[in-house]
C-alpha cells in the first residue's frame, strides 16, 4: 500500500513539473500579460488536472503491469515444460491442477518421476484386476497355512486374505527395488533406472528421448489413463463387493448375446436400465445409443479438425462471415 501511494505521489509531482515546463508561444505570452491572474488560475487548474490524470495513469499502469506480469509468468511457466514427454494432442501439456506453474525444474522432475512410477504401478494393477478372473497360478501361496492361489479372492478382498508374512515379503521386495535396481539417478531421464531401462523393462539399455519419443509419450499417457481406471475399479469393487460380472454390469444378463458385448466389460449397462429384460425397450434404447454414439464421434472430430483445417470461402456471403472467422 505504501509503495502504491509513493508511486501515485511521484506521478502527480512529475505531471505537475512537466506541465510547468511547457513554454507558451509569443501570442500566448502577450495574453498572459493582459490577464495574469486568470491565466495563473487556469495554469494551476491545468496542472492539477494533469496531476490527477497522471496519478490515474500510474495506478492503471501499475495494475496493468501486475496483471500482465501474472499472465506472462503463467505463460512462461507453462511453456517451460511444453517440450517434455507426454505433451500430445488433444490435451497437450497436462497439468490440470497447475502444480508446475512456478516453473521449478527440480520439482517438475521429481513429480514426473512419481507420475511415471505411479502410472506403471496402475497399469499393472489394472491387469491384476482382470487377469485373475480368467487365470490363477497353480499351487500354494502359503503352504504353512494351506492357502492356495485359487483360494485368494480377487480385488480388495485379497488384502484381508493374504498372511502377514506375505505382506512383509512384498514390503522387503519393494524396498530392494527402490534402493537398488529401480533407483532414479541424476544422469538418466525420469523413469529410467539402472536395472529397469527403456519403458521400465528389466533391461540395462537406456531410453533415448529423441529416438523413443513416441513410446515415452504413450507410456505417460497410458499411465495417466490407468491411474484413473484403477481408481474406478477399486470404487466399483468396494461398492458392489465383488470383481465378477456384477461389478462391471450390475443386474444385466438377459442380453449377453447382443452386439457390443465383449471383454473385458462384457454387457455394458452401468445403470441397470435393461435389468427388467424387456426386449422392445432394449431395442429402442439400443437405437438411441447408436444414434448418439455416431453424433458424438462426429462431434469429437469436429472439435479437433478445425484446429488444423478450415473450409475456404464464406459461411454467409450476405453478412461477410468467412469460415475462418468462426471461433472454435
Secondary structure, DSSP 8 states (H G I E B T S, - for coil): -HHHHHHHHHHHHHHHHHHHH----HHHHHHHHHSHHHHHHHHHHHHHHHHHHHHHHHHHHHHHHHHHHHHHHHHHHHHTTTTSTT-BTTTBS--TT-TTTT--HHHHHHHHHHHHHHHHHHHHHHHHHHGGGT---SSEEEGGGTEEGGGS-SGGGHHHHS-HHHHHHHHHHHHHHHHTTT-B-TTS-TT-BSSS-GGG-S-S----TTTSHHHHHHHHHHHHHHHHHHHHHHHHHHHHS-SSHHHHSTT--TTTTSTT-BTTTBS--TT-TTTT--HHHHHHHHHHHHHHHHHHHHHHHHHHHTTT---SSEEETTTTEEGGGS--
